[in-house]
């Protein structure tokens, strides 16, 4: 794979993906890659939500109280 020097406004993730996508890969591999990226981002979002939940001392009861107010 060729060295690629990219300057902002691309992020480091975008630059790495551009390197990857410069090579032809079958559509089914591309679909699998999209699923891996989606799972990675979902896991990170869940981790952040869990940390916020713990930080704020939420419980199922507290969440139900919040939802009942709406």
N, C-alpha and C positions, 0 to 999 in steps of 0.2 A: 504494500500500500504506500502510496506517495506521501511524502511529508507535506502537510498542509499548514500554512501559517495564516491564521485568520485573526483579524483585529476586530474589536468591538464595532458594531453593536451586537455581534453574535456572542452568545454565552458559551462557556466551555462545553456544555451538553450539546448545543447546536453544532459546534465545530466537530465534536466526536461523531455525531450522527452523520454529518456531511461526509466525513472520511468513510464511514461504513457504507453509506448509500452510493458512493462513487463506484462501488463494485456491484455488478449485477447479481442479484439474488432472486431465487424463484419467489413467486407471489405467496406460496404457502409459508415460506420462511419469513417473509415480510409480515404476514398475518401473525405468526408466532411471536415475532419480535414486538409487535404492537401489544400483544397480550402480556408479554413480560414487562414492558414499560408501564402499562396500565396497572398491573399488579404491584409493581414497585411503588408507583405514585399513591395507590390506594393504601398500601401498608404504611407509607410515610404519613399520610393524612390521618389514618387511624391512630398511629403512635402519638401524633400531635394532639388529637382529640382526647385520647386517654390521659395524656399528661395534663392537659387543661382540666379535665374532669377531676383528676386527683388533686391538682393544685387548688381548685375551688371547693373541694370537699363535697362534690355532688354525690347524690345517691339516687336510686330509682324513685324514691318518694319525692325528693326535691325536683327532679325532672317532671314528675307528674303534676306537682304544684305549679310549675312554670307553664306547662301545657294547658292546665285547667284555667289559667288566667286569660288565655287568648280566646 
